């Protein structure tokens, strides 16, 4: 948020990947052993099939972030996927030297995706990183989330040491989280520093720091997370700079 608008967009291609299924809870009939494993595998297949993706390099809308992965979940339940990415150039050719990682953790099961639409942010590194036009997405695994995700984004507000609201660009001491949903949600906070690339190049997250840990925010309520340790150092280092974001995302 609060970022300069830059380059073009692409469309992500969803591909089925190898499922990695762990042992799930017993079913309603008390099944165990092979039948429980089969149930877990079936649930994972359903979760995988429910996901679709779209890559948006630049939405051309002010105050929105670059290199966004739109994730749509057609299952009426929250899912924790593990995704893998292949960078593609403008001719839709693979770019094997470019590594693709994420800010919120959809590549490692750290992001919980609700029913409907949610987002992660992609990071590119390696030769040709500025030439990525699209990504191919592979679902390595997908499982029902232990903690349901909210339908609305949890809002963040930077606070000073006295609890007063301040800009995210200033040196803040805490973050207030606000949940608009009818049930409690659990989120993590990412403090993101963005680069300032030349015109025609998408803006990339160059530094991502966690603020606090997994935090529950009550239904239609707020929680306050204090900034300390590595996060405090990052805020001190990057405050008053040109481009930072404080983002909360569903996790478990």
C-alpha positions in Angstrom: 0.0 0.0 0.0 1.2 3.5 -0.7 3.4 2.3 -3.5 4.3 3.9 -6.8 2.5 2.3 -9.8 4.7 0.7 -12.5 4.5 -2.1 -15.0 2.3 -4.6 -16.7 0.3 -7.6 -15.5 0.1 -11.3 -16.4 -2.1 -14.3 -15.8 -1.1 -17.1 -13.5 -1.6 -20.7 -14.7 -2.8 -23.2 -12.2 -1.2 -26.7 -12.5 -1.8 -29.7 -10.4 1.3 -30.8 -8.4 2.3 -33.8 -6.3 0.2 -33.8 -3.1 2.0 -34.2 0.2 -0.6 -35.5 2.6 -0.1 -35.9 6.3 -2.3 -37.7 8.8 -5.6 -36.0 9.5 -8.1 -36.2 12.3 -10.4 -39.1 12.6 -13.5 -38.9 10.4 -17.0 -38.7 11.8 -17.3 -42.5 11.7 -14.1 -42.9 13.8 -12.1 -44.3 10.9 -8.4 -44.7 11.3 -5.4 -46.2 9.5 -5.7 -46.5 5.8 -9.3 -45.2 5.7 -8.3 -42.1 7.6 -5.3 -41.6 5.2 -7.6 -42.0 2.2 -10.0 -39.4 3.7 -7.1 -37.0 4.2 -6.0 -37.5 0.6 -9.5 -37.0 -0.7 -9.8 -33.7 1.3 -6.4 -32.6 -0.1 -7.5 -33.3 -3.7 -10.7 -31.3 -3.2 -8.7 -28.4 -1.7 -6.2 -28.5 -4.5 -8.9 -28.5 -7.2 -10.6 -25.5 -5.5 -7.7 -23.1 -6.0 -7.1 -20.9 -9.0 -4.6 -18.1 -9.5 -3.8 -14.9 -11.4 -0.6 -12.9 -11.3 -0.9 -9.1 -11.3 2.4 -7.4 -11.8 0.9 -3.9 -11.7 -2.8 -3.2 -11.2 -2.3 0.4 -12.4 -4.3 1.5 -9.3 -2.7 3.9 -6.9 -2.0 2.8 -3.3 -1.8 -0.9 -4.3 1.2 -3.2 -4.3 3.1 -4.8 -7.2 3.8 -8.4 -8.0 0.6 -9.7 -6.4 -0.7 -13.3 -6.7 -4.5 -13.4 -6.6 -5.7 -16.7 -5.1 -9.3 -17.8 -5.5 -10.6 -20.6 -3.3 -13.9 -22.2 -4.4 -14.2 -24.4 -1.3 -16.4 -23.1 1.5 -13.7 -23.5 4.0 -10.2 -22.1 4.7 -7.2 -23.8 3.0 -3.5 -23.7 3.8 -1.7 -24.4 0.5 1.9 -25.0 -0.4 2.6 -23.5 -3.8 5.6 -23.6 -6.1 6.2 -21.0 -8.9 7.9 -20.8 -12.2 8.8 -17.4 -13.6 7.8 -16.7 -17.2 8.9 -14.0 -19.6 6.8 -11.9 -21.9 6.8 -14.7 -24.4 5.6 -17.1 -21.7 8.9 -18.9 -21.7 10.3 -20.3 -18.5 13.0 -18.4 -16.7 14.9 -21.1 -14.7 17.5 -18.7 -13.3 14.8 -16.6 -11.5 13.8 -17.9 -8.1 10.3 -17.0 -6.9 9.4 -16.7 -3.2 6.5 -15.1 -1.3 6.0 -12.5 1.4 3.1 -14.1 3.2 4.2 -17.7 2.9 1.9 -19.5 0.4 5.0 -21.3 -0.8 5.5 -22.9 2.7 2.0 -23.3 4.1 2.2 -20.0 6.1 -0.8 -18.3 4.4 -4.4 -19.4 5.2 -6.7 -18.8 2.2 -10.4 -18.1 3.0 -13.3 -18.9 0.7 -13.3 -16.3 -2.0 -10.3 -14.2 -3.0 -7.1 -13.4 -1.1 -3.6 -12.3 -2.1 0.1 -13.0 -1.6 3.1 -10.9 -2.8 5.8 -12.5 -4.9 9.5 -11.8 -4.8 11.9 -12.5 -7.7 15.6 -13.0 -7.6 18.3 -14.0 -10.0 19.4 -13.1 -13.6 16.4 -11.6 -15.4 14.4 -10.9 -12.2 13.1 -7.6 -13.7 11.9 -9.2 -16.8 9.3 -11.5 -15.2 5.9 -11.0 -16.9 3.9 -13.9 -15.5 4.2 -17.0 -13.3 3.1 -20.6 -13.4 1.7 -21.9 -10.2 1.9 -25.5 -9.0 -0.1 -26.7 -6.0 2.2 -29.0 -4.1 -0.3 -29.6 -1.3 -3.4 -28.1 0.1 -5.0 -28.9 3.4 -7.9 -27.7 5.5 -6.7 -24.9 7.7 -6.6 -25.4 11.5 -7.8 -21.8 12.0 -10.5 -20.3 9.8 -9.5 -17.2 7.8 -11.6 -14.0 7.7 -13.4 -12.8 4.6 -12.2 -9.3 5.2 -8.6 -8.1 5.4 -7.5 -7.3 8.9 -6.7 -3.6 9.0 -3.4 -2.3 10.4 -2.7 1.0 12.1 0.7 2.2 13.3 0.8 3.6 16.8 3.5 5.6 18.7 4.7 4.9 22.2 1.7 6.8 23.6 -0.8 4.8 21.6 -1.5 7.6 19.2 -2.1 6.9 15.5 0.8 7.8 13.2 1.8 7.1 9.6 3.3 3.8 8.7 6.3 5.7 7.4 7.2 7.0 10.9 9.0 5.1 13.6 6.1 3.3 15.3 6.1 1.3 18.5 3.0 -0.9 18.0 0.4 -2.0 15.5 -3.3 -2.1 16.1 -5.2 -4.8 14.3 -8.9 -4.5 13.5 -11.1 -7.4 12.5 -14.4 -6.7 10.7 -15.5 -10.4 10.6 -18.1 -12.0 12.9 -15.6 -14.5 14.3 -12.0 -14.2 15.7 -9.2 -14.6 13.3 -5.4 -15.3 13.6 -3.0 -13.2 11.7 0.7 -12.4 11.3 2.1 -8.9 10.5 4.7 -8.2 7.8 6.6 -5.0 7.7 7.7 -4.6 4.1 10.4 -2.3 2.5 10.0 -1.7 -1.2 12.6 -0.8 -3.8 12.3 2.2 -6.1 12.9 0.8 -9.6 13.0 2.8 -12.8 9.8 3.4 -14.8 8.5 0.2 -16.5 9.7 -2.1 -13.8 7.5 -3.6 -11.1 8.3 -2.6 -7.5 9.6 -5.4 -5.4 9.7 -6.2 -1.7 13.4 -6.1 -0.8 13.1 -6.6 3.0 10.3 -8.3 5.0 10.3 -8.4 8.8 7.8 -10.1 11.0 6.2 -7.9 13.7 5.2 -10.1 16.7 3.9 -13.6 16.2 0.6 -15.3 15.5 -2.0 -12.9 17.0 -5.7 -13.6 17.5 -8.0 -10.6 16.8 -11.5 -10.9 18.3 -14.7 -10.7 16.3 -15.5 -7.1 15.4 -12.6 -6.2 17.7 -9.0 -5.1 17.9 -5.6 -6.3 19.2 -2.4 -4.4 19.7 1.0 -5.9 18.8 4.1 -4.3 20.3 7.2 -3.8 18.1 10.4 -5.3 19.5 13.7 -7.0 18.7 14.3 -7.4 15.0 11.1 -5.6 14.0 12.1 -2.5 16.1 15.5 -2.4 14.4 13.9 -2.7 10.9 11.5 0.1 11.8 14.3 2.3 13.0 16.3 1.6 9.9 13.5 2.1 7.3 11.3 4.8 8.9 10.9 8.1 7.0 11.8 6.2 3.8 9.8 6.4 0.6 8.0 3.0 0.5 7.0 0.7 3.3 3.9 -1.3 4.1 2.4 -2.9 7.3 0.3 -5.8 6.2 -1.7 -8.4 8.2 -2.4 -11.8 6.7 -4.3 -14.9 7.8 -2.0 -17.6 9.1 -1.9 -20.5 11.6 
